[in-house]
Amino acid sequence: MRPLFSFVAAVLYSTHPGSPLDTFIEFRNVSFAYGERPILKNLNLTVPRGKLVAIMGGSGSGKTTLLRLISGQVRPQSGEVRVNGVDVATLSGRALYEHRRRMGMLFQFGALFTDLSVFENVAFPLREHTRLPESMIRDLVIMKLAAVGLRGTQDLMPGELSGGMARRVALARAIALDPALMLYDEPFTGLDPISLGVIGHLIKKLNDTLGTTALMVTHDVHTSLDIVDYVYFVANGEIIAEGTPEAVRASDSPWVRQFVSGQPDGPVHFAYPAARTLAEDLGFQGESGV
Ligand SMILES: Nc1ncnc2c1ncn2[C@@H]1O[C@H](COP(=O)(O)OP(=O)(O)OP(=O)(O)O)[C@@H](O)[C@H]1O
């Protein structure tokens, strides 16, 4: 008999061919606070199946928290986070484990295991989560490395790779189990422009060829606008703008304009909102300050 957890996982991630259900991730009126500190406020967001969607916003606006809600690391105080129709907060134990197993994650600091070869790094999730024979693990690792353009590097150690190559190996490892959902957190950080373009192109290609749904938190406006299907902008825990890359580029929203063109001041102020004026701080009583 099939164990209950694998049945749950199968239901959770079955692709419903031809189904009208085309929303893969849905945030419904989600509010979340760390302790007393509100981070997300009544937030609504959807990611259609098979699409690549970016979340952009200033530092500390709650973007990574969105990913943590999807993986079930934290739970909302109110509202629902649904993945393929299932409320993540209702999952626990084995079902939550299976939910996470079906996700690939590529994080900015998702470092490789430095004492394992490239081959063993990519094989790691296959060894952890499957009982595939060694010959099949070998073939899968070679195929995943080929998918990121790094076939032939399997015997190298992480210390022998450039930063861009290491990120590609991490990507090969993230897709080792053919995830239904990919979560990217700042996948472009610290890369030179060529490696950045390569990773961006790969993320898009993998999404298209594997039919994966993907959500990407990023500050890199230009690379992401070239590859994503849709963008949400988050500020102060709320979605303040959204649209296709074309709509974002053409937007006259001051907030979007400031973000897209990297202006230092605008709706997001350059200066911290100090309680006292500069003149007061410098002891010039009675003069107008800045
Ligand atoms: N475990 C935690 N406990 C308390 N506060 C936290 C915790 N994790 C994050 N925060 C705070 O919650 C806010 C949102 O964090 P989050 O990491 O989601 O932001 P972000 O938009 O991803 O930021 P960045 O772009 O700088 O990575 C931040 O102010 C952060 O300091």
The ligand as a MOL file (V3000), in Angstrom:
LIG
                    3D

  0  0  0     0  0            999 V3000
M  V30 BEGIN CTAB
M  V30 COUNTS 31 33 0 0 0
M  V30 BEGIN ATOM
M  V30 1 N 13.4370 35.7740 12.5380 0
M  V30 2 C 13.1840 37.0770 12.5930 0
M  V30 3 N 12.8350 37.6700 13.7660 0
M  V30 4 C 12.5690 38.9770 13.8250 0
M  V30 5 N 12.6070 39.8290 12.7690 0
M  V30 6 C 12.9690 39.3040 11.5890 0
M  V30 7 C 13.2740 37.9070 11.4300 0
M  V30 8 N 13.5830 37.6800 10.1280 0
M  V30 9 C 13.4770 38.8860 9.5100 0
M  V30 10 N 13.1060 39.8400 10.3830 0
M  V30 11 C 12.8530 41.2650 10.0550 0
M  V30 12 O 11.7080 41.3020 9.2330 0
M  V30 13 C 11.8530 42.2850 8.2060 0
M  V30 14 C 11.5870 41.6490 6.8610 0
M  V30 15 O 12.6280 40.7100 6.6260 0
M  V30 16 P 12.8290 40.0130 5.2060 0
M  V30 17 O 14.0820 39.2250 5.3030 0
M  V30 18 O 11.5930 39.3180 4.8100 0
M  V30 19 O 13.0400 41.2890 4.2950 0
M  V30 20 P 13.5750 41.3890 2.8010 0
M  V30 21 O 12.6090 42.2410 2.0660 0
M  V30 22 O 13.8590 40.0430 2.2650 0
M  V30 23 O 14.9340 42.1910 3.0360 0
M  V30 24 P 16.3370 42.1460 2.2340 0
M  V30 25 O 16.0700 42.6340 0.8660 0
M  V30 26 O 17.1920 43.0960 3.0250 0
M  V30 27 O 16.8210 40.7290 2.3080 0
M  V30 28 C 13.2480 42.8530 8.3490 0
M  V30 29 O 13.1720 44.1060 8.9730 0
M  V30 30 C 13.9760 41.8610 9.2200 0
M  V30 31 O 14.9020 42.5250 10.0430 0
M  V30 END ATOM
M  V30 BEGIN BOND
M  V30 1 1 1 2
M  V30 2 1 2 3
M  V30 3 2 2 7
M  V30 4 2 3 4
M  V30 5 1 4 5
M  V30 6 2 5 6
M  V30 7 1 6 7
M  V30 8 1 6 10
M  V30 9 1 7 8
M  V30 10 2 8 9
M  V30 11 1 9 10
M  V30 12 1 10 11
M  V30 13 1 11 12
M  V30 14 1 11 30
M  V30 15 1 12 13
M  V30 16 1 13 14
M  V30 17 1 13 28
M  V30 18 1 14 15
M  V30 19 1 15 16
M  V30 20 2 16 17
M  V30 21 1 16 18
M  V30 22 1 16 19
M  V30 23 1 19 20
M  V30 24 2 20 21
M  V30 25 1 20 22
M  V30 26 1 20 23
M  V30 27 1 23 24
M  V30 28 2 24 25
M  V30 29 1 24 26
M  V30 30 1 24 27
M  V30 31 1 28 29
M  V30 32 1 28 30
M  V30 33 1 30 31
M  V30 END BOND
M  V30 END CTAB
M  END
